[in-house]
Amino acid sequence: MTPGPGSKASGGAAFPAAARRSAARLTAVQALYQIELTGDAPDSVISQFTDPETRAQLTGGQMMEPDPELFGDLVRGVVAGRADLDQLIAASLTTDWEIGRLDLILRLIMEAGVHEITRRPDIPARVAITEYIDVAHAFFDGAEPGLVNGVLDRIAREHRPGEMTAGGGRGT
């Protein structure tokens, strides 16, 4: 499992590629949150989070180095494709929910997950769903991870039906 916000992992090459991709997803959500709050340009925030010294300051030295390619793709892709991503999320929410009611972090997690499912065919949809459920667990203790699972599963079934056969949204 990926080290979460409270772990002591840091560094880069010594960690398996899968762990660095997991760190990229969590870090992307943090970077997207910073962009939302500050209005900073995506490339500026990406630079901050990929610079080892700045990342250590931003995360208290408790975040391993993210996979730089996936991290940059997620941050740039979510910012550039937000309107389309939000339409897909809104269409996948139940009738008693609307995207404007979502907690900001929850929306960012879903946007990153939808970006990965719809724009990264090199990453299995079930892997992306599982990873973003894990990211949601890093921020939430309630029903939010289940909502992430439901929304991403619906979108994956629509956009990658060949991958999403019987067995639900959580995969290996």
Contact map, one row per residue, 1 for C-alpha under 8 A:
1110000000000000001000000000000000000000000000000000000000000000000000000000000000000000000000000000000000000000000000000000000000000000000000000000000000000000000000000000
1111000000000000001001100000000000000000000000000000000000000000000000000000000000000000000000000000000000000000000000000000000000000000000000000000000000000000000000000000
1111111110000000001000100000000000000000000000000000000000000011000000000000000000000000000000000000000000000000000000000000000000000000000000000000000000000000000000000000
0111111000000000000000000100000000000000000000000000000000000010000000000000000000000000000000000000000000000000000000000000000000000000010000000000000000000000000000000000
0011111000000000000000000000000000000000000000000000000000100110000000000000000000000000000000000000000000000000000000000000000000000000010000000000000000000000000000000000
0011111100000000000000000000000000000000000000000000000000000100000000000000000000000000000000000000000000000000000000000000000000000000000000000000000000000000000000000000
0011111110000000000000000000000000000000000000000000000000000110000000000000000000000000000000000000000000000000000000000000000000000000000000000000000000000000000000000000
0010011111000000000000000000000000000000000000000000000000001110000000000000000000000000000000000000000000000000000000000000000000000000000000000000000000000000000000000000
0010001111100000000000000000000000000000000000000000000000000111000000000000000000000000000000000000000000000000000000000000000000000000000000000000000000000000000000000000
0000000111110000000000000000000000000000000000000000000000001111100000000000000000000000000000000000000000000000000000000000000000000000000000000000000000000000000000000000
0000000011111110000000000000000000000000000000000000000000000001100000000000000000000000000000000000000000000000000000000000000000000000000000000000000000000000000000000000
0000000001111110000100000000000000000000000000000000000000000001110000000000000000000000000000000000000000000000000000000000000000000000000000000000000000000000000000000000
0000000000111111000000000000000000000000000000000000000000000000000000000000000000000000000000000000000000000000000000000000000000000000000000000000000000000000000000000000
0000000000111111000000000000000000000000000000000000000000000000000000000000000000000000000000000000000000000000000000000000000000000000000000000000000000000000000000000000
0000000000111111101100000000000000000000000000000000000000000000000000000000000000000000000000000000000000000000000000000000000000000000000000000000000000000000000000000000
0000000000001111111100000000000000000000000000000000000000000000000000000000000000000000000000000000000000000000000000000000000000000000000000000000000000000000000000000000
0000000000000011111110000000000000000000000000000000000000000000001000000000000000000000000000000000000000000000000000000000000000000000000000000000000000000000000000000000
0000000000000001111111000000000000000000000000000000000000000000000000000000000000000000000000000000000000000000000000000000000000000000000000000000000000000000000000000000
1110000000000011111111100000000000000000000000000000000000000000000000000000000000000000000000000000000000000000000000000000000000000000000000000000000000000000000000000000
0000000000010011111111110000000000000000000000000000000000000001111000000000000000000000000000000000000000000000000000000000000000000000000000000000000000000000000000000000
0000000000000000111111111000000000000000000000000000000000000000011001100000000000000000000000000000000000000000000000000000000000000000000000000000000000000000000000000000
0100000000000000011111111100000000000000000000000000000000000000010000000000000000000000000000000000000000000000000000000000000000100000000000000000000000000000000000000000
0110000000000000001111111110000000000000000000000000000000000011111000000000000000000000000000000000000000000000000000000000000000000000000000000000000000000000000000000000
0000000000000000000111111111000000000000000000000000000000000000111101100000000000000000000000000000000000000000000000000000000000000000000000000000000000000000000000000000
0000000000000000000011111111100000000000000000000000000000000000010001100100000000000000000000000000000000000001000000000000000000110010000000000000000000000000000000000000
0001000000000000000001111111110000000000000000000000000000000000000000000000000000000000000000000000000000000000000000000000000000000010000000000000000000000000000000000000
0000000000000000000000111111111000000000000000001000000000000000010000100000000000000000000000000000000000000000000000000000000000000000000000000000000000000000000000000000
0000000000000000000000011111111100000000000000000000000000000000000000110110000000000000000000000000000000000001000000000000000000000000000000000000000000000000000000000000
0000000000000000000000001111111110000000000000000000000000000000000000000010000000000000000000000000000010011001000000000000000000000000000000000000000000000000000000000000
0000000000000000000000000111111111000000000000000000000000000000000000000000000000000000000000000000000000000000000000000000000000000000000000000000000000000000000000000000
0000000000000000000000000011111111100000000011001000000000000000000000000010000000000000000000000000000000000000000000000000000000000000000000000000000000000000000000000000
0000000000000000000000000001111111110000000000000000000000000000000000000010001000000000000000000000000000010000000000000000000000000000000000000000000000000000000000000000
0000000000000000000000000000111111111000000000000000000000000000000000000000000000000000000000000000000110010000000000000000000000000000000000000000000000000000000000000000
0000000000000000000000000000011111111111000010000000000000000000000000000000000000000000000000000000000000000000000000000000000000000000000000000000000000000000000000000000
0000000000000000000000000000001111111111110010000000000000000000000000000000000000000000000000000000000000000000000000000000000000000000000000000000000000000000000000000000
0000000000000000000000000000000111111111000000000000000000000000000000000000000000000000000000000000000000000000000000000000000000000000000000000000000000000000000000000000
0000000000000000000000000000000011111110000000000000000000000000000000000000000000000000000000000000000000000000000000000000000000000000000000000000000000000000000000000000
0000000000000000000000000000000001111111000000000000000000000000000000000000000000000000000000000000000000000000000000000000000000000000000000000000000000000000000000000000
0000000000000000000000000000000001111111100000000000000000000000000000000000000000000000000000000000000000000000000000000000000000000000000000000000000000000000000000000000
0000000000000000000000000000000001110111110110000000000000000000000000000000000000000000000000000000000000000000000000000000000000000000000000000000000000000000000000000000
0000000000000000000000000000000000100011111110000000000000000000000000000000000000000000000000000000000000000000000000000000000000000000000000000000000000000000000000000000
0000000000000000000000000000000000100001111111000000000000000000000000000011001000000000000000000000000000000000000000000000000000000000000000000000000000000000000000000000
0000000000000000000000000000000000000000111111100000000000000000000000000001000000000000000000000000000000000000000000000000000000000000000000000000000000000000000000000000
0000000000000000000000000000000000000001111111110000000000000000000000000000000000000000000000000000000000000000000000000000000000000000000000000000000000000000000000000000
0000000000000000000000000000001001100001111111111000000000000000000000000000000000000000000000000000000000000000000000000000000000000000000000000000000000000000000000000000
0000000000000000000000000000001000000000011111111100000000000000000000110010000000000000000000000000000000000000000000000000000000000000000000000000000000000000000000000000
0000000000000000000000000000000000000000001111111110000000000000000000000000000000000000000000000000000000000000000000000000000000000000000000000000000000000000000000000000
0000000000000000000000000000000000000000000111111110011000000000000000000000000000000000000000000000000000000000000000000000000000000000000000000000000000000000000000000000
0000000000000000000000000010001000000000000011111111011001000000000000000000000000000000000000000000000000000000000000000000000000000000000000000000000000000000000000000000
0000000000000000000000000000000000000000000001111111011000000000110100000000000000000000000000000000000000000000000000000000000000000000000000000000000000000000000000000000
0000000000000000000000000000000000000000000000111111111000000000000000000000000000000000000000000000000000000000000000000000000000000000000000000000000000000000000000000000
0000000000000000000000000000000000000000000000001111111100000000100000000000000000000000000000000000000000000000000000000000000000000000000000000000000000000000000000000000
0000000000000000000000000000000000000000000000000011111110000000000000000000000000000000000000000000000000000000000000000000000000000000000000000000000000000000000000000000
0000000000000000000000000000000000000000000000011111111111000000000000000000000000000000000000000000000000000000000000000000000000000000000000000000000000000000000000000000
0000000000000000000000000000000000000000000000011111111111111010000000000000000000000000000000000000000000000000000000000000000000000000000000000000000000000000000000000000
0000000000000000000000000000000000000000000000000001111111111110000000000000000000000000000000000000000000000000000000000000000000000000000000000000000000000000000000000000
0000000000000000000000000000000000000000000000000000111111111000000000000000000000000000000000000000000000000000000000000000000000000000000000000000000000000000000000000000
0000000000000000000000000000000000000000000000001000011111111000000000000000000000000000000000000000000000000000000000000000000000000000000000000000000000000000000000000000
0000100000000000000000000000000000000000000000000000001111111110000000000000000000000000000000000000000000000000000000000000000000000000000000000000000000000000000000000000
0000000000000000000000000000000000000000000000000000001111111110000000000000000000000000000000000000000000000000000000000000000000000000000000000000000000000000000000000000
0000000101000000000000000000000000000000000000000000001111111110000000000000000000000000000000000000000000000000000000000000000000000000000000000000000000000000000000000000
0000111111000000000000000000000000000000000000000000000100111111000000000000000000000000000000000000000000000000000000000000000000000000000000000000000000000000000000000000
0011101111000000000000100000000000000000000000000000001100111111100000000000000000000000000000000000000000000000000000000000000000000000000000000000000000000000000000000000
0010000011110000000100100000000000000000000000000000000000000111110000000000000000000000000000000000000000000000000000000000000000000000000000000000000000000000000000000000
0000000001110000000100110000000000000000000000000101000000000011111000000000000000000000000000000000000000000000000000000000000000000000000000000000000000000000000000000000
0000000000010000000111111010000000000000000000000100000000000001111100100000000000000000000000000000000000000000000000000000000000000000000000000000000000000000000000000000
0000000000000000100110110000000000000000000000000000000000000000111111100000000000000000000000000000000000000000000000000000000000000000000000000000000000000000000000000000
0000000000000000000000010000000000000000000000000100000000000000011111110000000000000000000000000000000000000000000000000000000000000000000000000000000000000000000000000000
0000000000000000000000000000000000000000000000000000000000000000001111111000000000000000000000000000000000000000000000000000000000000000000000000000000000000000000000000000
0000000000000000000010011000000000000000000000000000000000000000001111111100000000000000000000000000000000000000000000000000000000000000000000000000000000000000000000000000
0000000000000000000010011011000000000000000001000000000000000000011111111110000000000000000000000000000000000000000000000000000000000000000000000000000000000000000000000000
0000000000000000000000000001000000000000000001000000000000000000000111111111000000000000000000000000000000000000000000000000000000000000000000000000000000000000000000000000
0000000000000000000000000000000000000000000000000000000000000000000011111111100000000000000000000000000000000000000000000000000000000000000000000000000000000000000000000000
0000000000000000000000001001000000000000000000000000000000000000000001111111110000000000000000000000000000000001001100000000000000000000000000000000000000000000000000000000
0000000000000000000000000001101100000000010001000000000000000000000000111111111000000000000000000000000000000001000000000000000000000000000000000000000000000000000000000000
0000000000000000000000000000000000000000011000000000000000000000000000011111111100000000000000000000000000000000000000000000000000000000000000000000000000000000000000000000
0000000000000000000000000000000000000000000000000000000000000000000000001111111111000000000000000000000000000000001000000000000000000000000000000000000000000000000000000000
0000000000000000000000000000000000000000000000000000000000000000000000000111111111001000000000000000000000000011001000000000000000000000000000000000000000000000000000000000
0000000000000000000000000000000100000000010000000000000000000000000000000011111111000000000000000000000000000000000000000000000000000000000000000000000000000000000000000000
0000000000000000000000000000000000000000000000000000000000000000000000000001111111000000000000000000000000000000000000000000000000000000000000000000000000000000000000000000
0000000000000000000000000000000000000000000000000000000000000000000000000000111111111000000000000000000000000000001000000000000000000000000000000000000000000000000000000000
0000000000000000000000000000000000000000000000000000000000000000000000000000111111111100000000000000000000000010000000000000000000000000000000000000000000000000000000000000
0000000000000000000000000000000000000000000000000000000000000000000000000000000011111110000000000000000000000000000000000000000000000000000000000000000000000000000000000000
0000000000000000000000000000000000000000000000000000000000000000000000000000000011111111000000000000000000000000000000000000000000000000000000000000000000000000000000000000
0000000000000000000000000000000000000000000000000000000000000000000000000000010011111111100000000000000000000010011000000000000000000000000000000000000000000000000000000000
0000000000000000000000000000000000000000000000000000000000000000000000000000000001111111110000000010000000000010000000000000000000000000000000000000000000000000000000000000
0000000000000000000000000000000000000000000000000000000000000000000000000000000000111111111000000000000000000000000000000000000000000000000000000000000000000000000000000000
0000000000000000000000000000000000000000000000000000000000000000000000000000000000011111111100000000000000000000010000000000000000000000000000000000000000100000000000000000
0000000000000000000000000000000000000000000000000000000000000000000000000000000000001111111110000010000000000110010000000000000000000000000000000000001000100000000000000000
0000000000000000000000000000000000000000000000000000000000000000000000000000000000000111111110000110000000000000000000000000000000000000000000000000000000000000000000000000
0000000000000000000000000000000000000000000000000000000000000000000000000000000000000011111110000000000000000000000000000000000000000000000000000000000000000000000000000000
0000000000000000000000000000000000000000000000000000000000000000000000000000000000000001111111000000000000000000000000000000000000000000000000000000001001100000000000000000
0000000000000000000000000000000000000000000000000000000000000000000000000000000000000000111111111110000000000000000000000000000000000000000000000000001000000000000000000000
0000000000000000000000000000000000000000000000000000000000000000000000000000000000000000000111111100000000000000000000000000000000000000000000000000000000000000000000000000
0000000000000000000000000000000000000000000000000000000000000000000000000000000000000000000011111100000000000000000000000000000000000000000000000000000000000000000000000000
0000000000000000000000000000000000000000000000000000000000000000000000000000000000000000000011111100000000000000000000000000000000000000000000000000000000000000000000000000
0000000000000000000000000000000000000000000000000000000000000000000000000000000000000000000011111110100000000000000000000000000000000000000000000000000000000000000000000000
0000000000000000000000000000000000000000000000000000000000000000000000000000000000000000010011111111110000000000000000000000000000000000000000000000000000000000000000000000
0000000000000000000000000000000000000000000000000000000000000000000000000000000000000100110010001111110000100000000000000000000000000000000000000000000000000000000000000000
0000000000000000000000000000000000000000000000000000000000000000000000000000000000000000000000000111110000000000000000000000000000000000000000000000000000000000000000000000
0000000000000000000000000000000000000000000000000000000000000000000000000000000000000000000000001111111000000000000000000000000000000000000000000000000000000000000000000000
0000000000000000000000000000000000000000000000000000000000000000000000000000000000000000000000000111111101100000000000000000000000000000000000000000000000000000000000000000
0000000000000000000000000000000000000000000000000000000000000000000000000000000000000000000000000000111111100000000000000000000000000000000000000000000000000000000000000000
0000000000000000000000000000000010000000000000000000000000000000000000000000000000000000000000000000011111110000000000000000000000000000000000000000000000000000000000000000
0000000000000000000000000000100010000000000000000000000000000000000000000000000000000000000000000000001111111000000000000000000000000000001000000000000000000000000000000000
0000000000000000000000000000000000000000000000000000000000000000000000000000000000000000000000000000011111111100000000000000000000000001000000010001000000000000000000000000
0000000000000000000000000000000000000000000000000000000000000000000000000000000000000000000000000010011111111110000000000000000000000000000000000000000000000000000000000000
0000000000000000000000000000100110000000000000000000000000000000000000000000000000000000000000000000000111111111000000000000000000000000000000000000000000000000000000000000
0000000000000000000000000000100000000000000000000000000000000000000000000000000000000000000000000000000011111111100000000000000000010011000000000001000000000000000000000000
0000000000000000000000000000000000000000000000000000000000000000000000000000000000000000100000000000000001111111110000000000000000010000000000000001001100000000000000000000
0000000000000000000000000000000000000000000000000000000000000000000000000000010001001100100000000000000000111111111000000000000000000000000000000000000000000000000000000000
0000000000000000000000001001100000000000000000000000000000000000000000000110010000000000000000000000000000011111111100000000000000000000000000000000000000000000000000000000
0000000000000000000000000000000000000000000000000000000000000000000000000000000000000000000000000000000000001111111110000000000110010000000000000000000100000000000000000000
0000000000000000000000000000000000000000000000000000000000000000000000000000000000001001100000000000000000000111111111000000000000000000000000000000000100100000000000000000
0000000000000000000000000000000000000000000000000000000000000000000000000100110010001000000000000000000000000011111111110000000000000000000000000000000000000000000000000000
0000000000000000000000000000000000000000000000000000000000000000000000000100000000000000000000000000000000000001111111111010100100000000000000000000000000000000000000000000
0000000000000000000000000000000000000000000000000000000000000000000000000000000000000000000000000000000000000000111111111011100100000000000000000000000100110010000000000000
0000000000000000000000000000000000000000000000000000000000000000000000000000000000000000000000000000000000000000011111111000000000000000000000000000000000010010000000000000
0000000000000000000000000000000000000000000000000000000000000000000000000000000000000000000000000000000000000000001111111000000000000000000000000000000000000000000000000000
0000000000000000000000000000000000000000000000000000000000000000000000000000000000000000000000000000000000000000001111111110000000000000000000000000000000000000000000000000
0000000000000000000000000000000000000000000000000000000000000000000000000000000000000000000000000000000000000000000111111111100000000000000000000000000000000000000000000000
0000000000000000000000000000000000000000000000000000000000000000000000000000000000000000000000000000000000000000000000011111000000000000000000000000000000000000000000000000
0000000000000000000000000000000000000000000000000000000000000000000000000000000000000000000000000000000000000000000110011111101100000000000000000000000000000000000000000000
0000000000000000000000000000000000000000000000000000000000000000000000000000000000000000000000000000000000000000000010001111111100000000000000000000000000000000001000000000
0000000000000000000000000000000000000000000000000000000000000000000000000000000000000000000000000000000000000000000110001011111110000000000000000000000000010001001100000000
0000000000000000000000000000000000000000000000000000000000000000000000000000000000000000000000000000000000000000000000000001111111000000000000000000000000000000001100001111
0000000000000000000000000000000000000000000000000000000000000000000000000000000000000000000000000000000000000000000000000011111111100000000000000000000000000000000000000111
0000000000000000000000000000000000000000000000000000000000000000000000000000000000000000000000000000000000000000100110000011111111110000000000000000000000000000000000000000
0000000000000000000000000000000000000000000000000000000000000000000000000000000000000000000000000000000000000000100000000000111111111000000000000000100110000000000000001110
0000000000000000000000000000000000000000000000000000000000000000000000000000000000000000000000000000000000000000000000000000011111111100000000000000100000000000000000001111
0000000000000000000001001000000000000000000000000000000000000000000000000000000000000000000000000000000000000000000000000000001111111110000000000000000000000000000000000000
0000000000000000000000001000000000000000000000000000000000000000000000000000000000000000000000000000000000001100100000000000000111111111000000000001100000000000000000000000
0000000000000000000000000000000000000000000000000000000000000000000000000000000000000000000000000000000000000000000000000000000011111111100000001101100000000000000000000000
0000000000000000000000000000000000000000000000000000000000000000000000000000000000000000000000000000000000000000000000000000000001111111110000001000000000000000000000000000
0000000000000000000000001100000000000000000000000000000000000000000000000000000000000000000000000000000000001000000000000000000000111111111000000000000000000000000000000000
0000000000000000000000000000000000000000000000000000000000000000000000000000000000000000000000000000000001001000000000000000000000011111111100011001000000000000000000000000
0000000000000000000000000000000000000000000000000000000000000000000000000000000000000000000000000000000000000000000000000000000000001111111110001000000000000000000000000000
0001100000000000000000000000000000000000000000000000000000000000000000000000000000000000000000000000000000000000000000000000000000000111111100000000000000000000000000000000
0000000000000000000000000000000000000000000000000000000000000000000000000000000000000000000000000000000010000000000000000000000000000011111110000000000000000000000000000000
0000000000000000000000000000000000000000000000000000000000000000000000000000000000000000000000000000000000000000000000000000000000000001111111111000000000000000000000000000
0000000000000000000000000000000000000000000000000000000000000000000000000000000000000000000000000000000000000000000000000000000000000000101111110000000000000000000000000000
0000000000000000000000000000000000000000000000000000000000000000000000000000000000000000000000000000000000000000000000000000000000000000000111111000000000000000000000000000
0000000000000000000000000000000000000000000000000000000000000000000000000000000000000000000000000000000000000000000000000000000000000000000111111110000000000000000000000000
0000000000000000000000000000000000000000000000000000000000000000000000000000000000000000000000000000000001000000000000000000000000000001000111111111000000000000000000000000
0000000000000000000000000000000000000000000000000000000000000000000000000000000000000000000000000000000000000000000000000000000000001101100101111111100000000000000000000000
0000000000000000000000000000000000000000000000000000000000000000000000000000000000000000000000000000000000000000000000000000000000001000000000111111110000000000000000000000
0000000000000000000000000000000000000000000000000000000000000000000000000000000000000000000000000000000000000000000000000000000000000000000000111111111000000000000000000000
0000000000000000000000000000000000000000000000000000000000000000000000000000000000000000000000000000000001001100000000000000000000011001000000011111111100000000000000000000
0000000000000000000000000000000000000000000000000000000000000000000000000000000000000000000000000000000000000000000000000000000011011000000000001111111110000000000000001100
0000000000000000000000000000000000000000000000000000000000000000000000000000000000000000000000000000000000000000000000000000000000000000000000000111111111000000000000001000
0000000000000000000000000000000000000000000000000000000000000000000000000000000000000000100110000000000000000100000000000000000000000000000000000011111111100000000000000000
0000000000000000000000000000000000000000000000000000000000000000000000000000000000000000000000000000000000000100110010000000000010000000000000000001111111110000000000001000
0000000000000000000000000000000000000000000000000000000000000000000000000000000000000000000000000000000000000000000000000000000010000000000000000000111111111000000000011000
0000000000000000000000000000000000000000000000000000000000000000000000000000000000000000000100000000000000000000000000000000000000000000000000000000011111111100000000000000
0000000000000000000000000000000000000000000000000000000000000000000000000000000000000001100100000000000000000000010010000000000000000000000000000000001111111110000000000000
0000000000000000000000000000000000000000000000000000000000000000000000000000000000000000000000000000000000000000000011000000100000000000000000000000000111111111100100000000
0000000000000000000000000000000000000000000000000000000000000000000000000000000000000000000000000000000000000000000000000000000000000000000000000000000011111111101100000000
0000000000000000000000000000000000000000000000000000000000000000000000000000000000000000000000000000000000000000000000000000000000000000000000000000000001111111100000000000
0000000000000000000000000000000000000000000000000000000000000000000000000000000000000000000000000000000000000000000011000000000000000000000000000000000000111111100000000000
0000000000000000000000000000000000000000000000000000000000000000000000000000000000000000000000000000000000000000000000000000100000000000000000000000000000011111111100000000
0000000000000000000000000000000000000000000000000000000000000000000000000000000000000000000000000000000000000000000000000000000000000000000000000000000000011111111110000000
0000000000000000000000000000000000000000000000000000000000000000000000000000000000000000000000000000000000000000000000000000000000000000000000000000000000000001111110000000
0000000000000000000000000000000000000000000000000000000000000000000000000000000000000000000000000000000000000000000000000001110000000000000000000000000000001001111110000000
0000000000000000000000000000000000000000000000000000000000000000000000000000000000000000000000000000000000000000000000000000110000000000000000000000000000011001111111111000
0000000000000000000000000000000000000000000000000000000000000000000000000000000000000000000000000000000000000000000000000000000000000000000000000000000000000000111111110000
0000000000000000000000000000000000000000000000000000000000000000000000000000000000000000000000000000000000000000000000000000000000000000000000000000000000000000000111110000
0000000000000000000000000000000000000000000000000000000000000000000000000000000000000000000000000000000000000000000000000000000000000000000000000000000000000000000111111100
0000000000000000000000000000000000000000000000000000000000000000000000000000000000000000000000000000000000000000000000000000000000000000000000000000000010000000000111111110
0000000000000000000000000000000000000000000000000000000000000000000000000000000000000000000000000000000000000000000000000000010011000000000000000000110110000000000100111110
0000000000000000000000000000000000000000000000000000000000000000000000000000000000000000000000000000000000000000000000000000011011000000000000000000100000000000000000111111
0000000000000000000000000000000000000000000000000000000000000000000000000000000000000000000000000000000000000000000000000000011011000000000000000000000000000000000000011111
0000000000000000000000000000000000000000000000000000000000000000000000000000000000000000000000000000000000000000000000000000011001000000000000000000000000000000000000000111
